[in-house]
Amino acid sequence: MKTNRKFTRRQSLKLFGLGATGVALAACAAPRPATQAPAAEQPAQPAAGGGKLEIFSWWTSGGEVEALEALYKIYREKYPAVEIVNAALAGGAGQGGNMKAVLETRMIGGDPPDSFQVHLGQELIASHVVAGRMEDLSELYASEGWNNVFPKGLIELASYEGKPYSVPVNIHRSNVMWYNTKHLAEAGLDKPPATWNEWFDYAEKLKAKGIGALAVAGADPNFSAHVFENILVATLGPEKYNGLFNGATAWDDPGVKEAMDILLKSHEYAQADYLSVAWGDINEVMTSGKASTMIMGDWTHGLFMSAGFKDYGWAPAPDTNGIFVALSDSFGLPKNVKHRENVINWLKLCGSREGQDAFNPLKGSIPARTDPDLSKYDDYLKQTIEAFKTNTIVGSIQHGAAAPQGFVNDYDTVVSTLLASKDTAAAMKELVAAAKTAGLSK
């Protein structure tokens, strides 16, 4: 049956283990379970002495590639007889794109990859756990001691009916504004815009110089949907934003209308060629100086480092200081995989301190574990680790933490249509209907 998990404020504070200082990821409705019977689990294989390990992801860009290879390097050292098949799918940047469509086909068709990258939370649970396609990882969590080193709320986010189904390898922040430090100095500013009013003032100065204020990948509508979620956080605040996913806040709330108006106005200051730019090419817009700011997750830090770009700084997205819009990449164990024991060892590595401290400094993310070796992390990541401890935490829509994939698909379509039509009333009506279909409204 369809369930609609609604959190009290006290319960939401527990998510991500933040105690009384944070507001956590809002829970959402799970979809109806599939009618087919769950697939039977395969018997355990012998210890990983050979065979293959197919890892499916959308990590094909700079920073992502290096981070994934860091995990592969450790795995090869531990299990030299295992052949790793890197099945990363190009063209799946950002929220997953093409990779998710291929994954869905393989999972439904009974040909799952050994393990695959998936955002922690509803993205996995609504799509594959409820349908009975994933193995329960409770025993692995217990044997590896993860119940003691992952924040309690993170484990809850990975769980369905009290059982964890994936292993978080990192935590990313969605609401970061990356900015060109040279442009900022040339505009006579000593600090980046902290509010949308300040940002629009800055945008006017850049417009006079022929520089786009906002980097936009207009050929990939999901990109602007990412921007929009962070404007929603700004106009609604964390409590009302969380309410979008449990029915406490309606999708036609005045704060949603305000966010749409800001989104439309911000795109008037995008770089000249934004309609032809794909998400996978957006970082070149920043490194080439065509645009001065970009609202994007902190995987951008890894991409900039990989590209050797140094003229950038970072700040919370406008009007979101003190709020952390969170998401997490994870890996799980599909039922009936070909190399089950190899996958178990892969998951052990992903959840280990060694693995996370090798992966995250290159990815531009912070570890899911609470016991990292901080000497391995740069200034940005140390600041982000601290922000995660002290900020109010809410979940990303676009990246699978706050809402089921069916709603995310509708949300992306609405944002794309809004940018073309400029009709905010119609967009809010469509979001209200999508939330009702997904079970997110009262």
Secondary structure, 3 states (H helix, E strand, C coil): CCEECCCCHHHHHHHHHCHHHCCCCCCCEECCCCCCCCCCCCCCCCCCCCCEEEEECCCCCCCHHHHHHHHHHHHHHHCCCCEEEECCCCCCCCCCHHHHHHHHHHHHCCCCCCEEEEECCHHHHHHHHCCCCECCCHHHHHHHCHHHHCCHHHHHHCEECCEECEEECCEEECCEEEEEHHHHHHCCCCCCCCCHHHHHHHHHHHHHCCCEEECCCCCCHHHHHHHHHHHHHHHHHHHHHHHCCCCCCCCCCHHHHHHHHHHHHHHCCECCCHHHCCHHHHHHHHHCCCEEEEECCCHHHHHHHHHCCCCEEEEECCCCCCEEEEECEEEECECCCCCHHHHHHHHHHHCCHHHHHHHHHHHCCECCCCCCCHHHCCHHHHHHHHHHHHCEEEECCCCCCCCCHHHHHHHHHHHHHHHHHCCHHHHHHHHHHHHHHHCCCC
